[in-house]
Amino acid sequence: MHYWSDYGGFTQIQENMAPTMKRNIEDAVGVPFEVVPLEFSTSVSQISGNDQRPDHIAFWWHTNTPDRLDPQELLRRYSADFAGANGLGNPMNYADCEYSNFAVDQARAGSQEERNELVNEAQRVISESGVFGNLTPNPIIGTYREDQVALDGAGNGGVARTNPNVFIKSETKGPDPLVVGIDPVMTQTTNFNTVSQGVSLAFWNTQIHSPLVGYDENYEKVNLLAESYEVVDAQEVRATIRDDATFHNGDDVTSEDVKYTYDLLQAGAESGAYPRYVNPPGFTIETPSEKEVVFTFSENYLPFQNTTLTRWGILHKPTWEAQNALENPGDVEFDPFVGSGPYQISSFTQGDSVEVEPFEDHPVHTPAQGLIYQAYRNQETSVQALRENEIQILPSTSPGAAQRIEDNVESGVAYYGDGFVPFYMAHQYPIAPIKFPAFRKACNAAINRQELVDIAFNGQTNVEMYGTPLTTAHPRRAPEEMMEAHADDPTGSPEMARTMLEEAGWGFDDEGRLHYPPDVDLEPLWPAGEEPSAEDFPCLEDLPQA
């Protein structure tokens, strides 16, 4: 199993959990279990390219970005057409036609009631497969210095870069600008849509730019650059842009800027330059006037209003056109940078820092002060910086670091928010022994999830006992009675794990080592470097293009 080695506090969480997982699986399942670090970009490349298969499990997690309150992204990415060497990033390379049909059809439902049923059915199927080894929620943990910061805007969204409200609404008691500790990914490039890290994209799309519609700190939708929007039906959404919405250089935000934004996102996705954008089906944009935009789809697409509309900040068309971005979306850089959000960039040092100052003409937000986002390559360095008041806010803090800050920094405060997405074992579905349901379910059953919560989160969150992308806190989580539990007990069910294996024909030798059933086929479900075939997965002929 590999975990992400370059994610600051999140890496620390994974490193705290891994020894328990290793011990549990070795003891109950009877296999040696090696845990290895891997950089995030390498992990994603291996999973989405599917041409290298060195690891049986990827220790994965998702960020609590508000657009994921809609289940579309987290259900759709596990369908069969996202699996294999296509760069689309199905974390388990899971391919199942029953699941895929539910996961695709929920987005095409004609009513919310129909969609709710399909969302629940998709979760039922994937939980029964055992491919999604849920462990705990990903709680939103951030720390700050109470003597330097009058915290506001945290709400359910927490002290996190995915919640711009906490930075916009908090006020300084000390230095201006406030300094925020981050990992280096956010500072890699001003061509930010090429970055695959969700928390970094959130900064660029909600602070430097603004979408038409966004979320407040309690995940309630609010109009930003849009004066209003209307869901006409499942195939049409209309939006009116505010008259006072302007870019940082004073240009009005127009419907042509909105259209250009989505044209560019589509071009970047098609070229492979923008890994996180997924185009709605048959997506077209009309601009009946300078301030009116009409979004239409060739088929029903209810997720649009909660996902695409709220996630992507509106770009300044002339700035990107000057760089020929439509022709070369992966090869542009900006200085100066013209955005549409509540902050504007005053200084950018690649790999090190981003300094922003309030944009006073934003139509909705008036930030209290400027910010410096300072990159640190490991959690301990950033914790020390908070202790010495070199930074005043540290989002995405590991639980251990949060506890140390509260214990050792007189004014240090940890803020916990509920997480609606999980930490989980992404079982690599095409390869042995993971391709056998009994094996992956046995691994899931073996885990002492309560110990993971106690060790990694100081007991400050819950266990997750069902294999679904949506945790207990998610508003679209399926009823538990529809799903198959991983284990009988939060502390793990090793006997259950062994029984499942033995009933499936697996055996244990005198030293407790696991052996395959006789005459099993150990060949992968499809070759490395290829995609699942329609011969084996007939639904691939009917699924819409991803």
Secondary structure by P-SEA (a helix, b strand, c coil): cccccccaaaaaaaaaaaaaaaaaaaacccbbbbbbbbcaaaaaaaaaacccccccccccccccccccccaaaaaaaaccccccccccccccccccaaaaaaaaaaaacccaaaaaaaaaaaaaaaaaaccccccccccbbbbbcccccccccccccccccccccccccccccccccbbbbbcccccccccccccccaaaaaaaaccccccccccccccbbbbccccccccccccbbbbbccccccccccccccaaaaaaaaaaaaaaaaacccccccccccbbbbcccccbbbbbbcccccccccccccccccccaaaaaaacccccccbbbbccccccccccccccccccbbbbbbccccccccccbbbbbbbbccaaaaaaaaaaccccccccccaaaaaaaaaccccbbbbbbbbcccccccccccccccccaaaaaaaaaacaaaaaaaaaccccbbbbcccccccccccccccccccccccccccccaaaaaaaaaaacccccccccccccccccccccccccccccccccccccccccc
